[in-house]
C-alpha cells in the first residue's frame, strides 16, 4: 500500500484526537486488504466524529470509500478504504473483542 495514504489517514485520526492507534500490516496474510488500523475514541459521539471526519477527508483526497459499518451507534465503526481498513472502537468494545490480540496473532501466524 502506498505510504502516503496511511500517513494521511493516521494524521486525520490524530487531528480528531483518536487514541491508542495501532497499525497492522496484513498484506502478506490477507486477500482483501493490506493494512488494518485500529483506534479508539472516548465516547460513541467521539467515534462518530472521528469516522465522519475520516470519510470527509478521504473523499476530499479522492480516496475510494468502499464501505462503512457501525456509524449509527459508534461503538465499533469500520471504514473500508480498499487496501486500508480502519476500525474505530470504544475502549470497552475494543477490549471485549480482543481485536489487537487477534490481529497480532493473525499477522504473526506462519503459513
Buried (B, 14 or more C-beta within 10 A) or exposed (E): BEEEBBEBBBEBBEEBEBBEBBBBEBEEBBEEBBBBBBBBBEEBEBBBBBBBBBBEBBEEEEBEEBEBEBBEEBBBBBBBBBBBBBBBBBEEBBEEEEBBEEBEEEBEEEE
